[in-house]
């Protein structure tokens, strides 16, 4: 929406996981990742791989019913939101979303359910189904542009 765009071909689940691991290395406090795409497009696989890459062990439940899961990391708290079940955008105000934005890094699945609350400087990732493979479209804000350019291997996820 606000920055440059590019697309990666994710040939399989392993490629999705590798991409998530590379982005996890770039994540810092204050960052927001917005994951959109149809059901089964790869958002949850990506989210779990990113959370694992940040050092979280054990079960990583989807926050579909709880709306948010938080993970205490050595350098910050990671908040994982799944907004699929929101009936109105205003319901996000009851989830602690503003506090999450201020206190840690935030990962949001289904951000379009509360688009008006999403920060402009987020890294937007859209997953599209392309047969057995997936396409991952990046919409890169200014704050992410340099970090992604420096991660040369991001374009080699297979």
C-alpha positions in Angstrom: 0.0 0.0 0.0 2.6 2.5 1.0 5.9 1.2 -0.4 7.6 -1.1 -2.9 6.3 -4.5 -3.8 7.8 -7.7 -4.9 6.8 -11.4 -5.1 8.4 -14.7 -4.1 7.5 -18.1 -5.3 7.2 -20.5 -2.4 7.4 -23.9 -4.0 6.4 -25.9 -0.9 5.9 -25.7 2.9 9.7 -25.9 3.5 10.2 -22.7 1.4 7.5 -20.9 3.4 9.2 -21.9 6.6 12.6 -20.8 5.3 11.2 -17.4 4.3 9.6 -17.0 7.8 12.9 -17.9 9.4 14.7 -15.2 7.4 12.2 -12.5 8.3 12.3 -13.6 12.0 16.0 -12.6 12.0 15.0 -9.1 10.9 12.2 -8.6 13.4 12.6 -6.1 16.2 10.5 -4.4 18.9 7.9 -2.1 17.3 7.6 -4.2 14.1 4.2 -5.2 12.7 3.7 -8.0 10.1 0.3 -8.3 8.4 -0.5 -11.6 6.9 -3.4 -11.8 4.5 -4.7 -14.5 2.1 -7.4 -17.1 1.7 -7.9 -20.0 4.1 -5.1 -22.5 3.5 -2.8 -20.1 1.7 0.0 -20.4 4.2 -0.4 -17.7 6.8 -0.4 -20.0 9.8 2.5 -22.1 8.5 4.5 -18.9 8.1 3.4 -17.6 11.5 4.4 -20.7 13.4 7.7 -21.0 11.6 8.5 -17.4 12.4 7.6 -17.9 16.1 9.7 -21.1 16.3 12.6 -19.2 14.6 12.4 -16.6 17.4 13.1 -19.4 19.9 9.6 -20.4 21.1 9.5 -24.2 21.8 6.5 -26.4 22.4 3.0 -26.0 21.1 2.3 -22.8 19.1 -1.5 -22.7 19.1 -3.4 -20.6 16.5 -5.1 -17.7 18.2 -8.3 -18.2 16.1 -10.5 -18.5 19.2 -8.5 -16.5 21.7 -7.7 -13.8 19.1 -4.2 -13.2 20.6 -1.3 -15.3 21.9 1.7 -13.6 23.4 5.3 -15.0 23.6 7.9 -13.6 26.0 11.2 -13.5 24.1 14.6 -12.4 25.4 14.5 -9.0 23.7 10.7 -8.4 23.4 7.2 -9.8 23.6 5.7 -11.1 20.4 2.0 -10.8 20.0 0.2 -13.1 17.5 -3.3 -11.9 16.5 -5.8 -13.8 14.4 -8.7 -11.5 13.5 -10.6 -14.0 11.4 -13.5 -14.2 13.9 -13.9 -10.4 14.4 -17.5 -9.4 13.5 -16.7 -5.6 13.4 -13.3 -3.8 13.2 -14.0 -2.1 16.6 -13.8 -5.4 18.4 -10.0 -5.2 18.0 -10.1 -2.5 20.7 -10.9 -5.2 23.3 -7.9 -7.4 22.4 -5.1 -5.2 23.7 -4.0 -4.4 20.2 -2.8 -0.9 21.0 -0.7 -2.2 23.9 0.8 -4.8 21.7 1.9 -2.2 19.2 3.5 -0.2 21.9 5.1 -3.1 23.9 6.5 -5.6 21.4 6.5 -7.0 17.9 3.1 -7.9 16.4 2.0 -10.5 13.9 -1.5 -10.2 12.5 -3.4 -12.8 10.5 -6.5 -11.4 8.7 -5.6 -7.7 9.1 -8.3 -6.7 6.6 -10.9 -7.5 9.3 -9.7 -4.3 11.1 -7.8 -2.5 8.4 -8.4 1.0 9.9 -6.5 0.0 13.0 -3.4 -1.4 11.1 -0.3 0.8 11.2 1.0 2.2 7.8 4.6 1.2 8.6 3.8 -2.5 8.7 5.3 -5.2 6.5 2.3 -6.5 4.5 2.6 -10.1 3.3 -0.2 -11.6 1.0 -0.2 -15.3 0.4 -1.9 -16.6 -2.8 -2.5 -20.2 -3.7 -0.9 -21.2 -7.0 -1.6 -24.9 -7.4 0.5 -26.8 -5.0 2.8 -23.8 -4.6 2.2 -20.4 -3.0 3.1 -16.9 -4.1 4.0 -14.4 -1.4 3.5 -10.8 -2.2 5.5 -8.2 -0.1 4.3 -4.6 0.3 7.3 -3.0 1.9 7.1 0.1 4.0 10.1 2.5 4.3 11.1 1.0 7.6 11.4 -2.5 6.1 12.9 -1.6 2.8 16.5 -1.4 3.8 16.4 -4.5 6.1 14.9 -6.6 3.3 17.4 -5.3 0.8 20.2 -6.3 3.2 18.8 -9.8 3.5 20.1 -10.9 0.1 19.2 -14.5 0.6 15.5 -13.7 1.1 15.0 -14.2 -2.7 16.4 -17.7 -2.5 13.9 -19.5 -0.3 13.8 -22.9 -2.1 
